Amino acid sequence: MGQFGRRGLFQWKQMDLTSWVIIPLLLGSAGVYGLYRVLQRLRSNAYIQDAVVVITGATSGLGKECAKVFYAAGSRLVLCGRNEERLEDLVKELSRIGKGSNQTHKPHKVIFDLSDVEAVSSAAKEIFRLVGKVDILINNAGISYRGTIMNTKVSVDRMIMDTNYFGPVALTKALLPSMTKNGRGHIVVISSVQGRISIPFRSAYAASKHATQAFFDCLRAELAANNIHVTVINPGYIQTNLSVNAVTDDGSKYGVMDKNTANGRSAEDVAQIVLRAVGERKKEVLVAGVVPTLAVYLRTLAPKIFFTIMAARAKKERKMKEM
Ligand SMILES: NC(=O)c1ccc[n+]([C@@H]2O[C@H](COP(=O)([O-])OP(=O)(O)OC[C@H]3O[C@@H](n4cnc5c(N)ncnc54)[C@H](OP(=O)(O)O)[C@@H]3O)[C@@H](O)[C@H]2O)c1
């Protein structure tokens, strides 16, 4: 066996395999993956830059942050909301961000109440008058709710459905014919983890988000052949005023910043995730921590366990309210 002996020969062969096969393979794979990511980013940037992007609920929270990231990425924005003053403030803020950059476009504002189907139809006409076409619609606006099913007026359930479900559906239907005519389009929906699972004392909100999920899943399938993309984003808690702006069982404002919402993900982070998901034409993104993600899977794979946990949660919350 010469001077190396059997063991030395084995080590030499192993070194040979590592240096000639495994290392080049690993480096090659890393290189190919890196190149793939760069190409993907370029493709994604080209998709978003100069695209006409309509954002509902741009006056605050996630909508406002989406406006900032899409604006910085060079989109032509149409900002929608109910409060003209706040939209104007956002336009001014964006123009400060965009100073010195030659890829930004002055945003347009369209003021309407999403829960009013007639107003949505007029808003769609106004959008086409302003920008001629829509490439990407971000259905972001929404309202949350806190209350017991027993005490909640049906008018409150209806108001939540009008805002979170019928509003986005009406706006999408008004913009779709132009998208199919252009042979391209992208509908984004900010749903919620509560579009996948239902949490006690959130009935109207969870129902509206489940309906939204179902509708846009159907839309994705129906228009796949028309080059219309659908992205549903299902976030968990985000640090916004959603709980403060939520309504209670009698329709009055809840007005409380919930602990979970205050400790949620930052709206800037989630807006970046939305930007990436759109650029990569993702079909669905769950933006949640381990517990909500597990809950989503549990609801499908072990529903009995999920129902028991939710019943315990309801009991605990009821007890805390009584204290
Ligand atoms: N924050 C969270 O923890 C969380 C988690 C999951 C999903 N989401 C979803 O994220 C989206 C954005 O909410 P957010 O967290 O950013 O809350 P937010 O700060 O309360 O923002 C909600 C936005 O929706 C608009 N809006 C509400 N009702 C409207 C109506 N009838 N017509 C037109 N606009 C209306 C509001 O406009 P005004 O300024 O005129 O009220 C505001 O711009 C919602 O769809 C929400 O369900 C939020």
The ligand as an ORCA input file, in Angstrom:
! r2SCAN-3c Opt
* xyz 0 1
  N     -53.701     45.521     10.946
  C     -53.856     44.231     10.994
  O     -53.560     43.599     12.021
  C     -54.349     43.481      9.785
  C     -54.232     42.087      9.760
  C     -54.701     41.393      8.675
  C     -55.274     42.066      7.616
  N     -55.394     43.426      7.645
  C     -56.036     44.087      6.510
  O     -55.203     45.112      6.016
  C     -56.010     46.071      5.319
  C     -55.559     47.469      5.711
  O     -55.909     47.730      7.054
  P     -54.921     48.486      8.080
  O     -54.414     47.474      8.989
  O     -53.987     49.332      7.338
  O     -55.979     49.360      8.912
  P     -56.290     50.931      8.926
  O     -55.084     51.697      9.284
  O     -57.517     51.086      9.751
  O     -56.620     51.254      7.398
  C     -57.835     50.889      6.809
  C     -57.999     51.680      5.521
  O     -59.231     51.271      4.918
  C     -59.975     52.443      4.601
  N     -61.415     52.232      4.647
  C     -62.146     51.693      5.655
  N     -63.450     51.728      5.323
  C     -63.521     52.286      4.099
  C     -64.596     52.613      3.229
  N     -65.881     52.354      3.540
  N     -64.325     53.205      2.047
  C     -63.060     53.487      1.696
  N     -61.988     53.209      2.466
  C     -62.238     52.629      3.660
  C     -59.560     53.450      5.663
  O     -59.871     54.735      5.200
  P     -60.332     55.952      6.163
  O     -59.043     56.630      6.516
  O     -61.216     56.769      5.323
  O     -61.023     55.341      7.343
  C     -58.066     53.183      5.757
  O     -57.364     53.836      4.732
  C     -57.460     45.745      5.695
  O     -58.089     45.084      4.631
  C     -57.333     44.809      6.865
  O     -58.425     43.935      6.974
  C     -54.928     44.146      8.696
*
